[in-house]
Amino acid sequence: MVVSLVRVPRSLVIDGVVGVILAMVIGSLIANFRAMPPTPVGQPRALDARPAGERAVASAQQVLAAKPDDPAAMANLATAYLLRVRETGDPSYYPRAEALLNRSQDLRPDDPNVLLGLGSLAASRHDFTRALAYGQRAVAAIPGRASSYSVVIDALVELGRYDEAVQTAQHMVNLRPDQASYSRISYLRELHGDLGGAIDAMRIAVGAGAPDAETTAWCEAHIGNLLLATGDLDGAEREYQLSLLHFNNEVYGMAGLARVRAARGDMPGAAEQAERAVKAMPLPEFAALLGDIYAQMGDDARAQQQYELVGAMQQLFAANGVRTDLDIAAFNADHGVHLDDAVAAAQAEYAIRPSVTVADVLSWTEYRAGHIAEAAEFSREAMRLGSRDPLMLYHAGVIAQAAGDAERAAALLRDTYALSPSFSLLWAHDLAQRVQALDGAGLAA
């Protein structure tokens, strides 16, 4: 089956590399289940309500205890630890997974499952150069296995190698048109500015997954993000609600509902949803969102508390081997703090992975630090794929205006407003003011 990948001339992704992780974990669970003694006739097996990753860890630990020198058992426990990071947001599982995978590789240097585990770990830590190397070795070992391509595609995208990513993703979906491949199609279309095509592909990804799976709920929440980017608040809210129906602890659905409520001016409702997300999974992006909501409500003390929490969370991730410099740079640029450090961090990241998303962060940090010429250069690089992301459009418009390119600035700012006037909790009001100033008496229709 051949599926057209992009609809533009010439691309965590299920968050990061979770498709690979889940495939490996599910395989381990099935093997361990088959090794279990049968349940006596007439005695029902108790329903295990634990999350998939927690079950996988427990099962893999039992197997490894029985076979302490088995590299496959080590790799299975490592991949279960990676899934637990996704379920809990706790990066302390990364070093444990790394130790097991390194031991396993010492015993089986070319085992494709070990290579995929190492690639998944590297991608989760935002070391995409290393992730690509491991992924390519895994593909070389089993070129006919579609899941082997997931790490490669994700790494190519993050490294800014989009033509290669498109070709590899097309090959992956031709091998196996499933949730993992369709979600990558969606992201590639999104990066190329085809939001409608991205939504279509992600809907297919939802249909290709198990209804009650967390990955299906994540895909549903991302449809909400795409609809929110087009200004469809009602549609976005429906998708976020559906994500919570698929999986009642889907934190990205909670955060999405917070953004919808904020866009409608319901700050108490937004705070309630963002608080739910932070409690369910303490990630920096959720704490930052909650802090921004508190700031909009005029509660500076609670906002500052969340911003300090963002810093503490980032330090925890960094201590466990995750590259967080770009996230910190984006946060500092948005909030006008430590701008010289933000520029240096974004420049260093761009030197490693010159993607459009990194170029956008770099352009914004340069602008916020007052470096207009540099900001304009990287802003054009950020827009080279034709992105329709409203935040990227807004950044480009503001920077063009500062650089004196009035025609480009007007087109970009009006385009952002027409696409999604409530696109950002931090910057929607500034956008409205800029468009009003452009149009004199009122906003463009």
Disulfide bonds with the S-S distance in Angstrom:
none
